């Protein structure tokens, strides 16, 4: 009996201790949850599409634009999910920079080929061809886009989307975005709105450095703001809120490109990328790209002290020494800092990037250099000069704030699909949208352009537009429209406004003589590129004849840097031997002499340039 009571007493004590420990653990767990709320359970657009929207592609041929980030929550690839689905007729694959399998380096030309697993053609949308050609979409009725973006205006995937939308407008295709989170959240917008004069591969799609939108929201905005007028649908995510960064979503992380290995590098990229186009390094060639920054001539400890004194919210700094294995300062010991993220919500990324440049420049202004290409990086031609003049970061940011606020309030905020919505702005509601073809109206005096208006209603059904009932107006004394034909009369810039059944769409117009400013070339690993710099975009034609590619540009004049006729020898190209050119009777002609009879050439789009790539 004595032992039984002892056992009973011991049991009571043990249970009490257990309950006390459990109660304490529960309280600690609750406290931890209060400090760190549980991650979300965001459902990506691909899963929503397969569950709810397969009717969108019923009896249609589907082309998929994707890369390794196109997966569901079980890490299954979009390619397999769609190819194996009996309700989807997948006919083609399209790969952006780094390819559909993510196995190509940044900037590397990605050729078209046949996918071994599916037997489907894979078309490259990077390098010579950014926009799908008519031949590429010949067997496609609807394009699906599913690629993870990271929220920066110089990350190329969103422009792959933009160019796909242009192709959809030009070749009468539908487009569906399978939406994904903005990896750095959707509530902050930072940096100058890109100036049209600071455009490289971005084409017409002008954004601030940090746009704060998902790819579905970007597509919705572009469809209206650039008068594309396509049948666009967005398979919206479930559970995503604008305040979420990627680590809050509960989704698996797949690096969208080789140099964005972690959510931390994605969190920082839109800011620390602004160190590029200087003689400072962003840590490419290390295991911490866009987290490690510096130069061989810096004092790391002094740099850390300076940055800490600036009280930059959301981040901390430590001194760091590293040796890149490739890219800038390959094999050299670099001194600098590692940026550690404390609170991604608190970081003003553009301010962070400019403070890094400013602090490192201040250490040794005589050794610091910044390339003219910085204009294209940040999107504002004034910033580089302000940096060189040592203007305070706050003043630099203040220089664009008014324009940025106007863009947010009057453009961006109208197209948001996910809460919370800023300033009581209502969510976007589907509505009819018109488009004008051609997408670019930049003509010379004497040219005429046929205009066509097309569009869809709020349900995505084609509008039956009687072209002779379209009301045309022109802002600016540059020309007139007769029977759907634009006839330029005066040089200048203006706006065409087309109205049909109470819906309007605008298209900017430039009337100016084509001025050939320069001719240059570069021999790359896979192709030889010839570039003709102009003052604007223009119509031109290229014909092939007797081992020559012949470029004709009508209504063209010499910009003054070239002779009236001349010859440029290309000694190190395996495909082009020389370029002969001449200006004659208001036209420009250039002959590219080929070393081989059978060559493939591409004409990728660049603003204010004619680019001819002859493949090796």
Secondary structure, DSSP 8 states (H G I E B T S, - for coil): -HHHHHHHHHHHHHHHHHHHHHHHHHHHHHHHHHHS------B-HHHHHHHH-GGGGTT-EEEEEE-TT-B-TT--BHHHHHHT-TT-EEEEEEE-TTTTTT-S-TT-----EE-TTT--EEEE-SSS--S--TTTTTT-SEEEEE----SBTT-THHHHHHHHHHHHHHHT-EEEEE----TT-SS--BS----GGG-STTTT----SB----HHHHHHHHHHHTTB---EEEE--BS--TT--GGGS------SSTT--SHHHHHHHHHHGGGTTBSSB--TTSSSTTTEEEETT--HHHHHHHHHHTT-TTEEEEEEEEE-SSSTTTTSEEEEEEEEES-GGG--HHHHHHHHHHHHHHH-TTT--B-TTHHHHHS-TTHHHHHHTT--HHHHHHTTHHHHHHHHHHTGGGG--SSS-GGG--------EEEEESS-EEE-TT-EEE-EEEEE-TTS-B----GGG-EEEEESSSEEEETTEEEE-SSEEEEEEEEETTEEEEEEEEE--EEEEEEEEEE-SSEEEEEEEESS----EEEE-SSEEEEEESSEEE-SSS-SEEEEE-TT-SSEEEEEEEEETTEEEEEEEESSSS--EE---BTTEEEEEEE-
